[in-house]
Amino acid sequence: MRKQMIENAAYEVATQVRSVEDMIDGTLGEIAELQSKMLRVCSVSGTGAATGQPAFEQLAEAVQALISARGGMARCHAELAEARKQIPGLRTVSFGDSTECPPKTGVADLRIVA
């Protein structure tokens, strides 16, 4: 009973870690799309490069922070995988056929692009 509770709790942590990693990657993609749209507005409106520059700089800072967060989550993931070896009942547990982590269960966000 206790072993199953430990395994369930560890599975929830592993699933959440994977979810957070996927969200950060998705957010980075959304920011790239936002940058592209901001450049398009500048191009279509015929404004100079200085117009909106502070917004681009703030967005660049946000991207850098997310990239740091992405690295932090990767390190967290590795530390959790290592810590798993110290928890009785989890030393030999695997959540998939060939990996130590649960499989990705993300949904493809398909969009029509004109």
C-alpha positions, 0 to 999 in steps of 0.5 A: 500500500505504501509503495503504491502511494510513493509510486503514485506521488512520484508519477504525479511529480514526473508528469508535472515536470514534463508538463512544465517543460512543455509549457515553457517550450510552448511559451517560447514558440508563442513569443517567437510568433509574437516577435514576428507579428510585431515586426510585421506591424512595423513593416506594414505601418512603415514605421522606423526601427526605433518605434517599438524598440523598448517593447522588443527589448522587454520581449528579449528579456522575457525570452532570456528569462524563459531560456534560463527557466528552461535550463533550470527545469532541465536541471531540476528534472535531472536532479529528480531523476537522481533523487529517485534512486534514493527513495525506497520503492522507486529505485527500480520503477520506470514509468514507460516501456524504455524511459524513466519518465512518463511519455509526453501526452501533449496535444498538437496545436494545429493552425491554418496559416495564410 
